[in-house]
């Protein structure tokens, strides 16, 4: 039995990056032998075991053969005679097909280390085309490392999209890769690679992005990519980044039904959907908040549910500020709309709604509370000039 560290841990170590988890391939063993050694079986689709002390994953070397469409359409063969090279050959990219033995020696049959040094994402074999999720993974790795996609790999990705292999993508797996890509250091690279492969227009046509040779070629794409770069530098959360991908939709009239369709197709979580919808409804007003009158500001607070959920307003303003940077390449600090909305919200929340309710008929409470809030906001603005 021989054990090798494989995949992302070896890749990241060679890049000088921190390694959080290590995965291992076991060659020459059977499931029964692993259990006798104290390993706990956890794999459903193929033999994977947890180490009795470290709880790290150890998988028996295996091969895969495509037998049907979709990510579950694989026949898996795990047996003692499967070699390390056969196991590495089923992996997506050469940079992920490097192994290291117990003495620290690299086993690199597909020249992954060379591609790491060159900054190239290259598929290991034609079997890459058997799993369309790999297109998204390539785009995500481009966003993480800033690597270029090898010409032959990009050509294969285009062929996969053109031949309909990407039609078998499962929404949950799409969202998993897409969300990770949004959170990478260069999320715009993900969109560029997806556009070059043809998958972006097929998967997310509502965005209305245009690219020319991987370079954004219309205002929606330019604004989104610049805003996402700013969001990455500021390490902003996923809901904010998701809300930034829709400038084209807002420019076309902010059709919320299109957003709902896209979010449902991606299986985006509720916090991402809600913030993106709020951006479509209120984003342009928020960007002008420092020029709005008290009555309009109160309507804006009510529309954003800010009095009940002030944290949501903070996220929404942050998204608007970041998009403003994407539109102009700069933004004032402190952001004037944020100051205006903070003053407005502070004035509105100083109103004692409970005291008003205690001395009013039930039918009058809502109107009186609203009138008091408007008066408080107006007084605050007079005081501040």
N, C-alpha and C positions, 0 to 999 in steps of 0.2 A: 504493500500500500504506500503510495506516494502522495504528499500533500503540497499544494501550490497556492500561494496568494495570487489572486487574479483581479483583472478588471480595473475599476475606478481607483482602488487603493494604490495599485502599482502606478497607474497613470499619474495620480495626484502627487505621489511621492517623487516621481521623476520630474514633475513640474515645480517641486519645492513648495507644494501647498499642504496645508494640514489635512490629515487623514482621520476621518471620524469613524468610519466602519470598514472592516476588512472582511472580504468574502474569500472563501477557499474552495478549490476543486480537489476532489479526492480521486486518484487514478488507481485502478486495480483492486477495488473493494466492492463488497456486496452490501445491501441494506442490513442483512443479518450480522455481518461483521461489525458494522458501525454501531448497531444496537448493543452487541456484546461489549464494545469498548465504552459504553455509557452514553453515547450520543442519543439525543431525543429526536425522533422523526417528526417533522412539521410540514413537509411538502405535500401538497394535494395533487399536483399535476406531474411532479417528478421528484426523485429522492433528494430531499434536503434535510439536514440534521443540525441541531444546535449542540455546540460543544458543551460538555457537562459543567465546565468551570466558567469559561469566558462568555458563553451563550452566543458566540459568533456563528455565522452560517457556514456549513460545509456541505457542498453539493457533489454528488457523484458525477464523474465525467459523463457527458451524454452527447448524443447527436439529435438533430431535429430534421424532420422531413415534412414539407407542406403537403397536406392531403385534402384541404378544403379552404374556402375563403374565410377571412376573419382571423382574429388573433388567437383563437382557440383551435384553429384548423391545422394542428401540427401533430405528427406521430413522433413520440419521444422514445429514444432507445438509450437506456442507461445500463451499462454492464461493465464488468472488470476489464474486458478487452478494448473498450473505448480509450483511445490515446488522448494525451493532453492536447496535441495539435488538432485532433478532430473536434475536441470540445471548443478550443479557441476559434476554430473555423466557422462556428455557427454564430459568432458575435457580430455586432453591427459594424463597428469601425475598428480600424487597425490600432488606434490609440487605446481602445478598450480590450484588445486581444493580446495583451502582454501578461506573462506570468512570472512569478519569482519563486524560486525553491527555498528550502530551509536554510541554505548557505548564502542566500542573497543573490544567486545567479539569475540573470534574466533569461527567459525563454520567449523569443520574439520572432516567430516564424513568418509574420506578415509585415515586418519592418515598421511596427508602430512607433518605436523610439525615434526613428528617422522622421516620421510624420509629426511627432511631437516637436522635435527641434525645428522643423520647417513651418509649423503652425498650419497643418493641413488636416482636414477631415476627409478620410477616404474609406470607402466600404471595403470589407474584407473579401467578399465573394459575391457572385450573382444572387446568392440566397438572400441578400439584403432586401431584394424586391418582394420577398414572401411576407413581410410584415410592414404595412404602411405606416405604423406608428414610428418607424425608424426615420421617416421624413421629418416628423416633428422633433425627434431626438436630435437629428443633425442640426436643425434650426436652433434648438435649445443649447447645444454645445457651442454653436457659433456665437450665441449670445453670452455664454459663460466665458469662453476663452478668447473670443475675437478671432478665431481661426477662419481661414478660407476653406471653401468646399472644393474638393478636387473636381476637375472638369468632368471626368468620367462618372463620378458619383452624382453630380448635378444632372448629368444627362440621364442617368438611371432613374433618378427621382422624377424627372419630367415624364419619362416613359411610364412610370408607375401611375402617375396622375392621369395621363392621357389614356391609358388602357383600362382605367376604372378600378385599379387595385385600391386606391384611396377611398372608394365608395364603401369599403368594408370597415372603415374606422368606427370604433365604439366611442360614443360621447364621453364616457367617464375617463377613458384613456386619453382622449384629446384634451380634456380639461386639465388632467394631471400634468401633461407635458406643457400645455399652453401657460398654465399658471406658474409653473417653474420657470419657464422662459421669461415671463414678465418680471420675475424677481431676480433675474440674473444681472450682472453688472452692465451689460450692453443689450438691453431688451430690443432695441431697434433692429439689431442684426437678425433676430428671429424673424421679424416681418420681411426683411430683405430676402432672406433665404427662402422663406415660404413663397414669396412673390416670384422669385426666380424659378422655383420648382413648378409653379402653376397651382399649388394647393391653396394659396391665400384667396385667390379669386373664387375658387370652387367652394372652399369651406366657409369663408367670411365675406361674401360679396357685398353685404350691407355697409361695410366700412368705406367703400368707395376709394380705396387707395390705388394710386398709379405709381409704378416703378419703371425705371429704364435702366436695365443692366444692374439691378440691385440698388439703384439710387432713387430716392423718393422724387416723383415727377409731378406731383400736384400738391396743393396747399394742405389738404387733409393729411396726406402722408408725411409731409415735412413738419407740420405742427405736431402730429402725434409722436414722431420719432424724436424731435427735439425735446418735447415735454417728458417723454419717457427717460431720455438721457438725464434730464434734470432730476426726475424722480429717483433714478438710480443713485445719482450722486448724493441725494439727501436721504437715501435709504427709506423711502416712503413705503407704506403698507400696500398689500395686494389690492384692496378695494379701490384705493386712490389710483393705482396704476391702471386697473381695469377701466375705470371711468374716463381715463385719458385717451382711450383708443377710438372714441366716437366723434371727433370733430367733423368728419365728413357727413355723418348722420345728422348732426345738428345743423350743418350748413344746408342740408337738403330739406330742412323743415322740422327736424327733431321728431321724427315719427317714432313714437314709443312702441308701437306694435312691431316695428322692425327690430328694435332693441330686445323686446320680449322674445321674438322668434330666435334671435341670435343667442341670447343668454340661455334659452331652453335647449337649443341645439348643443351648446357647449356644456350644459349641466352646471353653469356657474352658480355658486352659492348665493344665498339671499343677500348677504351684506354687499357683495359686488353688484348684484342686480339693482339693489335699492339706491346705491350711491350713483351708479351710472344713470339711472332714471332721473334722479334728482338733478344731476348735471344737465340733462337734456331740458328739463322743465325750468330750472332756475339759474343755470350757469351764466347766461348773458346778463341777467339782472344783478347777480352777485358781483360780477366784474365791474359794474357801474354803481355799486352800493354807496360809495362816497359822494355820489351826485344825486341820490334819490331823496325825495321828500319823506317826512315822517310817516305819512299815511301809506305810502308805497312800501316803505321799509317794514312796517307792521304786517302788511299783506305778505311780504317776502318771508318774514319770520314764521308766519302762520303756515305758509305753503311748505316750508322746510321742516315743520314740526319742531322748531328750534327751542321753544320755551319748554317743551316736554323732554326733548332729546338734544341738549346743547352739544354733546359730543359729535352728533351727526353733522351739525352745522360746521364745527371745526374741520371735519374731514372734507366737507364740501368746499369750504373756503380754500383749504389747502390744495384741493384738486384744481380749483379755478386759478389760484395763484400760479401753480405749476404749468397749467395750459397757457396762461398769459405769457410765461417765459417762452414756451414753445412757439407762440405766435410772433413774438417780438425779439427774442434773444436776450431780453433783460426784463427785470421786474423791480419796482420800487420796494425798498426795505426801510421801515416796515410797510407792509402791503396796505394801501389806503382803504380798500374795501373791508379788510379785516378789522381795522380800527373802527370804521363806521358801524359795522355789524356788532362788534363787541360793545360799543356804547349803546346801541339800540337795544340789544338783548339785556344788558345790565339794567337799563331804565325800565324795560317791560317787566322784568322779573322782580323788581322792587315793589311792584304793586301787590298788595295783600289781597289776593282773590278770596281767601277765607273770610276776611273781615267784611268784604263787600257782600259775599253770599249771606252772611249772618244777618245783615240788615236789609235784605232785598227779597222781593217775591221771586219764586223760582223762575218764573218766565222772564224776569228781567236780568238775571245774574249774568248771563253770557254777554249781553249788550253792555252792561255797566262795567264789567271787567275789561272788555275790549276798549271802551271809551276811556277808562282810566289808564290803560296801557298807552293808548295813543297820546293822551295828554302828557304822560310821563316822558315819552319819547320826544315830543315837541318841546317840552321844557328843557330837556337835556340838550337839545340842539340849539335852543336859544342861549342857554348858559355857555355852551362851547363856542357859539358864534359860527 
